[in-house]
């Protein structure tokens, strides 16, 4: 059986994910689906650039999707986060394995170093919220986020009743 290259795996992840979120009643979901529909052909039949370069760009896009999902309504975000995890686990499980290793190192160290790690932890929280028997893990992840935010990283400042964004809005 021929080995599937990274670009083919990523296209399959994006196809399954966008197909799943197409049914959501959320403006961000619609924008994501429309955006993918408009550019998909460039990734399916790339020209002028090596497939590995397209794959690297798509992998970065896959890492950034959870940030885009933050603006969705909570129920839609929960469904989208699970759709992304399902698509990735089916078509590109080694990506999830790398993220699990990164998350384990963050938890072992007890601190978040930078925006990429912040978003990885935030995405893990989105995956676990509402899941049974995850309170202890969620508490640990919330503590990591709170410590990071209290250092003023990402333009977030602390407020006595919770973290605030630079715009003065409460955030969690």
VOKEVO-506467 format. One record per atom (N, C-alpha, C): residue number from 1; residue in three letters; atom name; z, y, x. Coordinates in nm, 3 decimals. Layout:
N
LOLUM     n   res   atom        zz        yy        xx
LOLUM   NUM   ala     CA         Z         Y         X
...
% end
This chain:
172
LOLUM     n   res   atom        zz        yy        xx
LOLUM     1   unk      N     0.000    -0.118     0.084
LOLUM     1   unk     CA     0.000     0.000     0.000
LOLUM     1   unk      C     0.000     0.125     0.089
LOLUM     2   unk      N    -0.085     0.219     0.058
LOLUM     2   unk     CA    -0.096     0.342     0.137
LOLUM     2   unk      C     0.029     0.428     0.118
LOLUM     3   unk      N     0.067     0.492     0.227
LOLUM     3   unk     CA     0.184     0.579     0.224
LOLUM     3   unk      C     0.147     0.712     0.160
LOLUM     4   unk      N     0.233     0.763     0.075
LOLUM     4   unk     CA     0.210     0.889     0.006
LOLUM     4   unk      C     0.257     1.002     0.096
LOLUM     5   unk      N     0.172     1.103     0.116
LOLUM     5   unk     CA     0.211     1.213     0.202
LOLUM     5   unk      C     0.303     1.310     0.126
LOLUM     6   unk      N     0.367     1.398     0.202
LOLUM     6   unk     CA     0.466     1.490     0.146
LOLUM     6   unk      C     0.406     1.581     0.039
LOLUM     7   unk      N     0.284     1.630     0.061
LOLUM     7   unk     CA     0.222     1.719    -0.036
LOLUM     7   unk      C     0.201     1.648    -0.170
LOLUM     8   unk      N     0.155     1.525    -0.166
LOLUM     8   unk     CA     0.134     1.448    -0.289
LOLUM     8   unk      C     0.266     1.427    -0.363
LOLUM     9   unk      N     0.372     1.398    -0.287
LOLUM     9   unk     CA     0.505     1.380    -0.348
LOLUM     9   unk      C     0.551     1.510    -0.414
LOLUM    10   unk      N     0.531     1.621    -0.345
LOLUM    10   unk     CA     0.577     1.750    -0.399
LOLUM    10   unk      C     0.498     1.790    -0.523
LOLUM    11   unk      N     0.368     1.766    -0.523
LOLUM    11   unk     CA     0.288     1.795    -0.643
LOLUM    11   unk      C     0.340     1.712    -0.760
LOLUM    12   unk      N     0.373     1.586    -0.735
LOLUM    12   unk     CA     0.426     1.500    -0.842
LOLUM    12   unk      C     0.561     1.553    -0.892
LOLUM    13   unk      N     0.647     1.600    -0.801
LOLUM    13   unk     CA     0.775     1.659    -0.841
LOLUM    13   unk      C     0.751     1.780    -0.931
LOLUM    14   unk      N     0.665     1.871    -0.884
LOLUM    14   unk     CA     0.639     1.993    -0.960
LOLUM    14   unk      C     0.573     1.961    -1.094
LOLUM    15   unk      N     0.481     1.864    -1.098
LOLUM    15   unk     CA     0.418     1.826    -1.225
LOLUM    15   unk      C     0.522     1.776    -1.324
LOLUM    16   unk      N     0.606     1.681    -1.282
LOLUM    16   unk     CA     0.706     1.625    -1.373
LOLUM    16   unk      C     0.805     1.731    -1.417
LOLUM    17   unk      N     0.852     1.813    -1.325
LOLUM    17   unk     CA     0.947     1.918    -1.357
LOLUM    17   unk      C     0.889     2.016    -1.458
LOLUM    18   unk      N     0.769     2.066    -1.432
LOLUM    18   unk     CA     0.709     2.165    -1.522
LOLUM    18   unk      C     0.674     2.104    -1.658
LOLUM    19   unk      N     0.636     1.978    -1.659
LOLUM    19   unk     CA     0.612     1.911    -1.787
LOLUM    19   unk      C     0.742     1.905    -1.869
LOLUM    20   unk      N     0.852     1.875    -1.802
LOLUM    20   unk     CA     0.982     1.864    -1.872
LOLUM    20   unk      C     1.030     1.999    -1.924
LOLUM    21   unk      N     1.013     2.106    -1.846
LOLUM    21   unk     CA     1.066     2.235    -1.891
LOLUM    21   unk      C     0.972     2.307    -1.987
LOLUM    22   unk      N     0.851     2.256    -2.003
LOLUM    22   unk     CA     0.755     2.319    -2.095
LOLUM    22   unk      C     0.807     2.319    -2.239
LOLUM    23   unk      N     0.893     2.225    -2.271
LOLUM    23   unk     CA     0.946     2.216    -2.408
LOLUM    23   unk      C     1.065     2.308    -2.432
LOLUM    24   unk      N     1.119     2.369    -2.327
LOLUM    24   unk     CA     1.237     2.455    -2.340
LOLUM    24   unk      C     1.199     2.589    -2.402
LOLUM    25   unk      N     1.287     2.639    -2.487
LOLUM    25   unk     CA     1.267     2.770    -2.548
LOLUM    25   unk      C     1.336     2.874    -2.461
LOLUM    26   unk      N     1.271     2.909    -2.351
LOLUM    26   unk     CA     1.328     3.003    -2.256
LOLUM    26   unk      C     1.214     3.077    -2.186
LOLUM    27   unk      N     1.225     3.211    -2.176
LOLUM    27   unk     CA     1.116     3.286    -2.114
LOLUM    27   unk      C     1.092     3.251    -1.967
LOLUM    28   unk      N     1.198     3.221    -1.891
LOLUM    28   unk     CA     1.179     3.184    -1.751
LOLUM    28   unk      C     1.107     3.050    -1.741
LOLUM    29   unk      N     1.142     2.956    -1.827
LOLUM    29   unk     CA     1.074     2.827    -1.827
LOLUM    29   unk      C     0.925     2.847    -1.853
LOLUM    30   unk      N     0.893     2.932    -1.949
LOLUM    30   unk     CA     0.752     2.959    -1.980
LOLUM    30   unk      C     0.681     3.021    -1.860
LOLUM    31   unk      N     0.747     3.116    -1.792
LOLUM    31   unk     CA     0.685     3.179    -1.674
LOLUM    31   unk      C     0.662     3.076    -1.563
LOLUM    32   unk      N     0.759     2.989    -1.543
LOLUM    32   unk     CA     0.744     2.887    -1.439
LOLUM    32   unk      C     0.629     2.791    -1.472
LOLUM    33   unk      N     0.622     2.747    -1.596
LOLUM    33   unk     CA     0.516     2.655    -1.638
LOLUM    33   unk      C     0.379     2.722    -1.624
LOLUM    34   unk      N     0.369     2.845    -1.672
LOLUM    34   unk     CA     0.241     2.918    -1.661
LOLUM    34   unk      C     0.202     2.941    -1.516
LOLUM    35   unk      N     0.300     2.976    -1.434
LOLUM    35   unk     CA     0.273     2.999    -1.292
LOLUM    35   unk      C     0.221     2.873    -1.224
LOLUM    36   unk      N     0.285     2.759    -1.250
LOLUM    36   unk     CA     0.241     2.634    -1.190
LOLUM    36   unk      C     0.102     2.597    -1.239
LOLUM    37   unk      N     0.076     2.615    -1.366
LOLUM    37   unk     CA    -0.057     2.584    -1.420
LOLUM    37   unk      C    -0.165     2.666    -1.350
LOLUM    38   unk      N    -0.132     2.789    -1.316
LOLUM    38   unk     CA    -0.229     2.878    -1.252
LOLUM    38   unk      C    -0.258     2.848    -1.106
LOLUM    39   unk      N    -0.165     2.781    -1.037
LOLUM    39   unk     CA    -0.185     2.758    -0.893
LOLUM    39   unk      C    -0.194     2.610    -0.855
LOLUM    40   unk      N    -0.169     2.523    -0.948
LOLUM    40   unk     CA    -0.163     2.379    -0.918
LOLUM    40   unk      C    -0.286     2.331    -0.843
LOLUM    41   unk      N    -0.402     2.373    -0.886
LOLUM    41   unk     CA    -0.526     2.326    -0.825
LOLUM    41   unk      C    -0.532     2.354    -0.674
LOLUM    42   unk      N    -0.468     2.460    -0.629
LOLUM    42   unk     CA    -0.468     2.494    -0.486
LOLUM    42   unk      C    -0.393     2.389    -0.404
LOLUM    43   unk      N    -0.294     2.325    -0.464
LOLUM    43   unk     CA    -0.214     2.225    -0.395
LOLUM    43   unk      C    -0.273     2.084    -0.410
LOLUM    44   unk      N    -0.341     2.060    -0.520
LOLUM    44   unk     CA    -0.400     1.929    -0.543
LOLUM    44   unk      C    -0.520     1.909    -0.451
LOLUM    45   unk      N    -0.599     2.014    -0.434
LOLUM    45   unk     CA    -0.716     2.008    -0.346
LOLUM    45   unk      C    -0.713     2.127    -0.250
LOLUM    46   unk      N    -0.621     2.125    -0.152
LOLUM    46   unk     CA    -0.610     2.238    -0.059
LOLUM    46   unk      C    -0.732     2.249     0.031
LOLUM    47   unk      N    -0.766     2.371     0.063
LOLUM    47   unk     CA    -0.878     2.391     0.155
LOLUM    47   unk      C    -0.845     2.506     0.251
LOLUM    48   unk      N    -0.891     2.493     0.373
LOLUM    48   unk     CA    -0.875     2.598     0.471
LOLUM    48   unk      C    -0.743     2.598     0.545
LOLUM    49   unk      N    -0.647     2.523     0.498
LOLUM    49   unk     CA    -0.514     2.517     0.559
LOLUM    49   unk      C    -0.474     2.370     0.561
LOLUM    50   unk      N    -0.406     2.327     0.668
LOLUM    50   unk     CA    -0.364     2.186     0.672
LOLUM    50   unk      C    -0.270     2.150     0.555
LOLUM    51   unk      N    -0.280     2.027     0.509
LOLUM    51   unk     CA    -0.195     1.979     0.400
LOLUM    51   unk      C    -0.047     1.997     0.435
LOLUM    52   unk      N    -0.013     1.981     0.562
LOLUM    52   unk     CA     0.126     1.995     0.604
LOLUM    52   unk      C     0.177     2.138     0.582
LOLUM    53   unk      N     0.090     2.237     0.596
LOLUM    53   unk     CA     0.130     2.376     0.573
LOLUM    53   unk      C     0.156     2.399     0.423
LOLUM    54   unk      N     0.070     2.343     0.339
LOLUM    54   unk     CA     0.094     2.353     0.195
LOLUM    54   unk      C     0.223     2.282     0.157
LOLUM    55   unk      N     0.246     2.165     0.219
LOLUM    55   unk     CA     0.368     2.089     0.190
LOLUM    55   unk      C     0.492     2.168     0.230
LOLUM    56   unk      N     0.487     2.233     0.346
LOLUM    56   unk     CA     0.602     2.313     0.391
LOLUM    56   unk      C     0.631     2.426     0.293
LOLUM    57   unk      N     0.526     2.491     0.245
LOLUM    57   unk     CA     0.544     2.598     0.146
LOLUM    57   unk      C     0.600     2.547     0.015
LOLUM    58   unk      N     0.550     2.432    -0.029
LOLUM    58   unk     CA     0.601     2.375    -0.154
LOLUM    58   unk      C     0.745     2.330    -0.140
LOLUM    59   unk      N     0.780     2.276    -0.023
LOLUM    59   unk     CA     0.919     2.233    -0.003
LOLUM    59   unk      C     1.012     2.354    -0.009
LOLUM    60   unk      N     0.971     2.466     0.050
LOLUM    60   unk     CA     1.051     2.588     0.039
LOLUM    60   unk      C     1.060     2.632    -0.107
LOLUM    61   unk      N     0.951     2.622    -0.179
LOLUM    61   unk     CA     0.954     2.654    -0.322
LOLUM    61   unk      C     1.049     2.564    -0.399
LOLUM    62   unk      N     1.052     2.437    -0.364
LOLUM    62   unk     CA     1.145     2.343    -0.428
LOLUM    62   unk      C     1.290     2.384    -0.402
LOLUM    63   unk      N     1.317     2.432    -0.281
LOLUM    63   unk     CA     1.453     2.479    -0.249
LOLUM    63   unk      C     1.489     2.606    -0.328
LOLUM    64   unk      N     1.389     2.686    -0.362
LOLUM    64   unk     CA     1.415     2.813    -0.429
LOLUM    64   unk      C     1.417     2.803    -0.582
LOLUM    65   unk      N     1.368     2.694    -0.638
LOLUM    65   unk     CA     1.367     2.680    -0.784
LOLUM    65   unk      C     1.507     2.699    -0.844
LOLUM    66   unk      N     1.612     2.639    -0.787
LOLUM    66   unk     CA     1.745     2.659    -0.848
LOLUM    66   unk      C     1.784     2.807    -0.861
LOLUM    67   unk      N     1.741     2.892    -0.768
LOLUM    67   unk     CA     1.769     3.035    -0.779
LOLUM    67   unk      C     1.700     3.094    -0.902
LOLUM    68   unk      N     1.576     3.052    -0.925
LOLUM    68   unk     CA     1.501     3.102    -1.040
LOLUM    68   unk      C     1.565     3.056    -1.172
LOLUM    69   unk      N     1.622     2.938    -1.170
LOLUM    69   unk     CA     1.682     2.884    -1.291
LOLUM    69   unk      C     1.810     2.958    -1.331
LOLUM    70   unk      N     1.870     3.031    -1.238
LOLUM    70   unk     CA     1.994     3.103    -1.268
LOLUM    70   unk      C     1.976     3.204    -1.381
LOLUM    71   unk      N     1.856     3.256    -1.400
LOLUM    71   unk     CA     1.835     3.356    -1.504
LOLUM    71   unk      C     1.809     3.294    -1.642
LOLUM    72   unk      N     1.808     3.163    -1.651
LOLUM    72   unk     CA     1.783     3.097    -1.779
LOLUM    72   unk      C     1.910     3.094    -1.864
LOLUM    73   unk      N     1.891     3.079    -1.995
LOLUM    73   unk     CA     2.005     3.061    -2.085
LOLUM    73   unk      C     2.079     2.935    -2.041
LOLUM    74   unk      N     2.212     2.930    -2.056
LOLUM    74   unk     CA     2.290     2.816    -2.003
LOLUM    74   unk      C     2.241     2.678    -2.045
LOLUM    75   unk      N     2.206     2.660    -2.172
LOLUM    75   unk     CA     2.161     2.527    -2.216
LOLUM    75   unk      C     2.027     2.492    -2.154
LOLUM    76   unk      N     1.937     2.589    -2.150
LOLUM    76   unk     CA     1.806     2.565    -2.089
LOLUM    76   unk      C     1.820     2.540    -1.939
LOLUM    77   unk      N     1.908     2.615    -1.874
LOLUM    77   unk     CA     1.930     2.597    -1.730
LOLUM    77   unk      C     1.982     2.456    -1.703
LOLUM    78   unk      N     2.077     2.410    -1.783
LOLUM    78   unk     CA     2.130     2.274    -1.765
LOLUM    78   unk      C     2.017     2.172    -1.775
LOLUM    79   unk      N     1.933     2.184    -1.877
LOLUM    79   unk     CA     1.822     2.091    -1.894
LOLUM    79   unk      C     1.723     2.100    -1.779
LOLUM    80   unk      N     1.694     2.223    -1.734
LOLUM    80   unk     CA     1.599     2.242    -1.625
LOLUM    80   unk      C     1.653     2.186    -1.494
LOLUM    81   unk      N     1.782     2.207    -1.468
LOLUM    81   unk     CA     1.843     2.155    -1.345
LOLUM    81   unk      C     1.835     2.003    -1.344
LOLUM    82   unk      N     1.862     1.941    -1.457
LOLUM    82   unk     CA     1.855     1.795    -1.464
LOLUM    82   unk      C     1.711     1.746    -1.454
LOLUM    83   unk      N     1.617     1.820    -1.511
LOLUM    83   unk     CA     1.475     1.783    -1.501
LOLUM    83   unk      C     1.429     1.791    -1.355
LOLUM    84   unk      N     1.474     1.893    -1.284
LOLUM    84   unk     CA     1.439     1.907    -1.142
LOLUM    84   unk      C     1.497     1.791    -1.060
LOLUM    85   unk      N     1.623     1.758    -1.085
LOLUM    85   unk     CA     1.686     1.647    -1.013
LOLUM    85   unk      C     1.615     1.515    -1.043
LOLUM    86   unk      N     1.580     1.493    -1.169
LOLUM    86   unk     CA     1.512     1.369    -1.207
LOLUM    86   unk      C     1.375     1.359    -1.139
LOLUM    87   unk      N     1.298     1.466    -1.143
LOLUM    87   unk     CA     1.165     1.465    -1.082
LOLUM    87   unk      C     1.174     1.443    -0.932
LOLUM    88   unk      N     1.270     1.508    -0.869
LOLUM    88   unk     CA     1.285     1.495    -0.724
LOLUM    88   unk      C     1.331     1.355    -0.688
LOLUM    89   unk      N     1.422     1.298    -0.765
LOLUM    89   unk     CA     1.472     1.164    -0.731
LOLUM    89   unk      C     1.363     1.059    -0.748
LOLUM    90   unk      N     1.273     1.078    -0.842
LOLUM    90   unk     CA     1.164     0.982    -0.862
LOLUM    90   unk      C     1.058     0.994    -0.753
LOLUM    91   unk      N     1.017     1.116    -0.722
LOLUM    91   unk     CA     0.900     1.135    -0.636
LOLUM    91   unk      C     0.930     1.173    -0.491
LOLUM    92   unk      N     1.051     1.225    -0.464
LOLUM    92   unk     CA     1.081     1.272    -0.328
LOLUM    92   unk      C     1.230     1.255    -0.300
LOLUM    93   unk      N     1.280     1.131    -0.308
LOLUM    93   unk     CA     1.424     1.107    -0.292
LOLUM    93   unk      C     1.477     1.146    -0.154
LOLUM    94   unk      N     1.393     1.144    -0.053
LOLUM    94   unk     CA     1.441     1.182     0.080
LOLUM    94   unk      C     1.481     1.329     0.086
LOLUM    95   unk      N     1.425     1.411     0.001
LOLUM    95   unk     CA     1.465     1.552    -0.008
LOLUM    95   unk      C     1.610     1.561    -0.057
LOLUM    96   unk      N     1.642     1.484    -0.160
LOLUM    96   unk     CA     1.778     1.482    -0.213
LOLUM    96   unk      C     1.876     1.425    -0.111
LOLUM    97   unk      N     1.832     1.327    -0.034
LOLUM    97   unk     CA     1.918     1.269     0.068
LOLUM    97   unk      C     1.954     1.373     0.174
LOLUM    98   unk      N     1.855     1.454     0.215
LOLUM    98   unk     CA     1.882     1.561     0.313
LOLUM    98   unk      C     1.981     1.663     0.256
LOLUM    99   unk      N     1.961     1.700     0.129
LOLUM    99   unk     CA     2.053     1.795     0.066
LOLUM    99   unk      C     2.194     1.737     0.055
LOLUM   100   unk      N     2.204     1.608     0.026
LOLUM   100   unk     CA     2.336     1.544     0.017
LOLUM   100   unk      C     2.406     1.548     0.153
LOLUM   101   unk      N     2.330     1.527     0.261
LOLUM   101   unk     CA     2.388     1.537     0.396
LOLUM   101   unk      C     2.435     1.679     0.424
LOLUM   102   unk      N     2.353     1.777     0.389
LOLUM   102   unk     CA     2.391     1.917     0.410
LOLUM   102   unk      C     2.516     1.952     0.332
LOLUM   103   unk      N     2.524     1.907     0.206
LOLUM   103   unk     CA     2.639     1.934     0.122
LOLUM   103   unk      C     2.765     1.868     0.178
LOLUM   104   unk      N     2.752     1.747     0.229
LOLUM   104   unk     CA     2.867     1.677     0.289
LOLUM   104   unk      C     2.919     1.755     0.409
LOLUM   105   unk      N     2.829     1.809     0.491
LOLUM   105   unk     CA     2.871     1.887     0.607
LOLUM   105   unk      C     2.944     2.015     0.565
LOLUM   106   unk      N     2.895     2.080     0.459
LOLUM   106   unk     CA     2.960     2.201     0.409
LOLUM   106   unk      C     3.101     2.169     0.362
LOLUM   107   unk      N     3.115     2.062     0.285
LOLUM   107   unk     CA     3.246     2.024     0.233
LOLUM   107   unk      C     3.340     1.984     0.346
LOLUM   108   unk      N     3.289     1.912     0.444
LOLUM   108   unk     CA     3.371     1.870     0.558
LOLUM   108   unk      C     3.419     1.992     0.637
LOLUM   109   unk      N     3.330     2.087     0.656
LOLUM   109   unk     CA     3.363     2.210     0.729
LOLUM   109   unk      C     3.456     2.299     0.649
LOLUM   110   unk      N     3.441     2.294     0.516
LOLUM   110   unk     CA     3.525     2.375     0.428
LOLUM   110   unk      C     3.479     2.518     0.411
LOLUM   111   unk      N     3.354     2.545     0.447
LOLUM   111   unk     CA     3.303     2.681     0.430
LOLUM   111   unk      C     3.150     2.680     0.420
LOLUM   112   unk      N     3.101     2.783     0.354
LOLUM   112   unk     CA     2.957     2.804     0.337
LOLUM   112   unk      C     2.912     2.904     0.442
LOLUM   113   unk      N     2.803     2.873     0.508
LOLUM   113   unk     CA     2.747     2.961     0.611
LOLUM   113   unk      C     2.610     3.009     0.566
LOLUM   114   unk      N     2.606     3.119     0.496
LOLUM   114   unk     CA     2.478     3.181     0.463
LOLUM   114   unk      C     2.427     3.149     0.324
LOLUM   115   unk      N     2.321     3.221     0.290
LOLUM   115   unk     CA     2.264     3.215     0.157
LOLUM   115   unk      C     2.207     3.080     0.119
LOLUM   116   unk      N     2.141     3.011     0.213
LOLUM   116   unk     CA     2.084     2.881     0.179
LOLUM   116   unk      C     2.192     2.782     0.139
LOLUM   117   unk      N     2.301     2.781     0.212
LOLUM   117   unk     CA     2.411     2.690     0.177
LOLUM   117   unk      C     2.477     2.733     0.046
LOLUM   118   unk      N     2.489     2.864     0.024
LOLUM   118   unk     CA     2.544     2.914    -0.101
LOLUM   118   unk      C     2.463     2.860    -0.219
LOLUM   119   unk      N     2.331     2.871    -0.210
LOLUM   119   unk     CA     2.245     2.827    -0.321
LOLUM   119   unk      C     2.248     2.675    -0.337
LOLUM   120   unk      N     2.263     2.602    -0.228
LOLUM   120   unk     CA     2.276     2.457    -0.238
LOLUM   120   unk      C     2.403     2.420    -0.313
LOLUM   121   unk      N     2.515     2.485    -0.279
LOLUM   121   unk     CA     2.641     2.458    -0.348
LOLUM   121   unk      C     2.631     2.500    -0.495
LOLUM   122   unk      N     2.572     2.616    -0.521
LOLUM   122   unk     CA     2.557     2.665    -0.659
LOLUM   122   unk      C     2.474     2.566    -0.741
LOLUM   123   unk      N     2.368     2.513    -0.682
LOLUM   123   unk     CA     2.283     2.415    -0.751
LOLUM   123   unk      C     2.362     2.287    -0.780
LOLUM   124   unk      N     2.443     2.244    -0.685
LOLUM   124   unk     CA     2.525     2.124    -0.708
LOLUM   124   unk      C     2.623     2.147    -0.823
LOLUM   125   unk      N     2.679     2.266    -0.830
LOLUM   125   unk     CA     2.768     2.299    -0.942
LOLUM   125   unk      C     2.692     2.289    -1.073
LOLUM   126   unk      N     2.571     2.344    -1.077
LOLUM   126   unk     CA     2.491     2.337    -1.199
LOLUM   126   unk      C     2.465     2.192    -1.240
LOLUM   127   unk      N     2.445     2.104    -1.143
LOLUM   127   unk     CA     2.423     1.963    -1.174
LOLUM   127   unk      C     2.548     1.896    -1.230
LOLUM   128   unk      N     2.665     1.937    -1.180
LOLUM   128   unk     CA     2.789     1.868    -1.217
LOLUM   128   unk      C     2.861     1.924    -1.339
LOLUM   129   unk      N     2.837     2.053    -1.369
LOLUM   129   unk     CA     2.908     2.114    -1.482
LOLUM   129   unk      C     2.874     2.038    -1.610
LOLUM   130   unk      N     2.977     2.006    -1.685
LOLUM   130   unk     CA     2.959     1.933    -1.810
LOLUM   130   unk      C     2.953     1.782    -1.793
LOLUM   131   unk      N     2.953     1.735    -1.669
LOLUM   131   unk     CA     2.953     1.591    -1.645
LOLUM   131   unk      C     3.097     1.541    -1.647
LOLUM   132   unk      N     3.120     1.425    -1.706
LOLUM   132   unk     CA     3.257     1.371    -1.709
LOLUM   132   unk      C     3.305     1.334    -1.568
LOLUM   133   unk      N     3.433     1.344    -1.548
LOLUM   133   unk     CA     3.500     1.302    -1.425
LOLUM   133   unk      C     3.454     1.376    -1.299
LOLUM   134   unk      N     3.411     1.500    -1.314
LOLUM   134   unk     CA     3.365     1.578    -1.199
LOLUM   134   unk      C     3.456     1.698    -1.170
LOLUM   135   unk      N     3.570     1.706    -1.237
LOLUM   135   unk     CA     3.656     1.823    -1.222
LOLUM   135   unk      C     3.701     1.845    -1.078
LOLUM   136   unk      N     3.741     1.740    -1.009
LOLUM   136   unk     CA     3.789     1.755    -0.871
LOLUM   136   unk      C     3.677     1.806    -0.779
LOLUM   137   unk      N     3.560     1.746    -0.793
LOLUM   137   unk     CA     3.445     1.790    -0.712
LOLUM   137   unk      C     3.407     1.934    -0.745
LOLUM   138   unk      N     3.405     1.965    -0.874
LOLUM   138   unk     CA     3.373     2.103    -0.915
LOLUM   138   unk      C     3.474     2.202    -0.860
LOLUM   139   unk      N     3.600     2.167    -0.863
LOLUM   139   unk     CA     3.704     2.256    -0.812
LOLUM   139   unk      C     3.681     2.285    -0.663
LOLUM   140   unk      N     3.649     2.183    -0.587
LOLUM   140   unk     CA     3.620     2.200    -0.446
LOLUM   140   unk      C     3.500     2.293    -0.426
LOLUM   141   unk      N     3.394     2.272    -0.503
LOLUM   141   unk     CA     3.274     2.355    -0.489
LOLUM   141   unk      C     3.301     2.500    -0.533
LOLUM   142   unk      N     3.378     2.518    -0.640
LOLUM   142   unk     CA     3.415     2.654    -0.683
LOLUM   142   unk      C     3.494     2.725    -0.573
LOLUM   143   unk      N     3.584     2.652    -0.508
LOLUM   143   unk     CA     3.665     2.709    -0.400
LOLUM   143   unk      C     3.575     2.753    -0.285
LOLUM   144   unk      N     3.477     2.669    -0.249
LOLUM   144   unk     CA     3.382     2.707    -0.144
LOLUM   144   unk      C     3.308     2.835    -0.179
LOLUM   145   unk      N     3.260     2.842    -0.304
LOLUM   145   unk     CA     3.189     2.964    -0.348
LOLUM   145   unk      C     3.280     3.085    -0.345
LOLUM   146   unk      N     3.401     3.070    -0.395
LOLUM   146   unk     CA     3.495     3.183    -0.399
LOLUM   146   unk      C     3.526     3.235    -0.259
LOLUM   147   unk      N     3.546     3.143    -0.165
LOLUM   147   unk     CA     3.573     3.184    -0.026
LOLUM   147   unk      C     3.454     3.261     0.031
LOLUM   148   unk      N     3.337     3.210     0.006
LOLUM   148   unk     CA     3.216     3.275     0.057
LOLUM   148   unk      C     3.199     3.414    -0.005
LOLUM   149   unk      N     3.217     3.421    -0.137
LOLUM   149   unk     CA     3.201     3.549    -0.207
LOLUM   149   unk      C     3.308     3.649    -0.163
LOLUM   150   unk      N     3.428     3.602    -0.135
LOLUM   150   unk     CA     3.536     3.693    -0.097
LOLUM   150   unk      C     3.510     3.758     0.039
LOLUM   151   unk      N     3.423     3.698     0.118
LOLUM   151   unk     CA     3.386     3.756     0.246
LOLUM   151   unk      C     3.282     3.867     0.228
LOLUM   152   unk      N     3.238     3.889     0.105
LOLUM   152   unk     CA     3.140     3.995     0.078
LOLUM   152   unk      C     2.998     3.953     0.109
LOLUM   153   unk      N     2.974     3.825     0.124
LOLUM   153   unk     CA     2.840     3.776     0.151
LOLUM   153   unk      C     2.752     3.792     0.027
LOLUM   154   unk      N     2.624     3.801     0.047
LOLUM   154   unk     CA     2.525     3.814    -0.060
LOLUM   154   unk      C     2.546     3.938    -0.145
LOLUM   155   unk      N     2.615     4.038    -0.093
LOLUM   155   unk     CA     2.634     4.162    -0.168
LOLUM   155   unk      C     2.733     4.150    -0.282
LOLUM   156   unk      N     2.815     4.047    -0.280
LOLUM   156   unk     CA     2.912     4.023    -0.386
LOLUM   156   unk      C     3.047     4.075    -0.339
LOLUM   157   unk      N     3.113     4.150    -0.425
LOLUM   157   unk     CA     3.247     4.198    -0.392
LOLUM   157   unk      C     3.347     4.134    -0.488
LOLUM   158   unk      N     3.472     4.127    -0.446
LOLUM   158   unk     CA     3.576     4.065    -0.528
LOLUM   158   unk      C     3.636     4.166    -0.623
LOLUM   159   unk      N     3.679     4.119    -0.735
LOLUM   159   unk     CA     3.747     4.199    -0.836
LOLUM   159   unk      C     3.871     4.120    -0.875
LOLUM   160   unk      N     3.981     4.186    -0.910
LOLUM   160   unk     CA     4.103     4.111    -0.940
LOLUM   160   unk      C     4.087     4.003    -1.046
LOLUM   161   unk      N     3.991     4.019    -1.138
LOLUM   161   unk     CA     3.974     3.918    -1.241
LOLUM   161   unk      C     3.855     3.828    -1.215
LOLUM   162   unk      N     3.793     3.838    -1.101
LOLUM   162   unk     CA     3.681     3.750    -1.066
LOLUM   162   unk      C     3.580     3.821    -0.980
LOLUM   163   unk      N     3.482     3.746    -0.930
LOLUM   163   unk     CA     3.381     3.805    -0.844
LOLUM   163   unk      C     3.286     3.896    -0.922
LOLUM   164   unk      N     3.239     3.999    -0.856
LOLUM   164   unk     CA     3.143     4.093    -0.914
LOLUM   164   unk      C     3.019     4.097    -0.827
LOLUM   165   unk      N     2.905     4.120    -0.888
LOLUM   165   unk     CA     2.784     4.145    -0.811
LOLUM   165   unk      C     2.789     4.289    -0.763
LOLUM   166   unk      N     2.697     4.324    -0.674
LOLUM   166   unk     CA     2.690     4.461    -0.626
LOLUM   166   unk      C     2.664     4.558    -0.741
LOLUM   167   unk      N     2.604     4.512    -0.849
LOLUM   167   unk     CA     2.576     4.596    -0.965
LOLUM   167   unk      C     2.698     4.608    -1.057
LOLUM   168   unk      N     2.807     4.540    -1.022
LOLUM   168   unk     CA     2.929     4.552    -1.102
LOLUM   168   unk      C     2.939     4.453    -1.216
LOLUM   169   unk      N     2.855     4.349    -1.216
LOLUM   169   unk     CA     2.861     4.250    -1.322
LOLUM   169   unk      C     2.941     4.130    -1.274
LOLUM   170   unk      N     3.012     4.065    -1.366
LOLUM   170   unk     CA     3.088     3.947    -1.328
LOLUM   170   unk      C     2.991     3.833    -1.300
LOLUM   171   unk      N     3.027     3.753    -1.202
LOLUM   171   unk     CA     2.941     3.643    -1.164
LOLUM   171   unk      C     3.025     3.518    -1.141
LOLUM   172   unk      N     2.971     3.405    -1.178
LOLUM   172   unk     CA     3.025     3.274    -1.140
LOLUM   172   unk      C     2.909     3.179    -1.141
% end
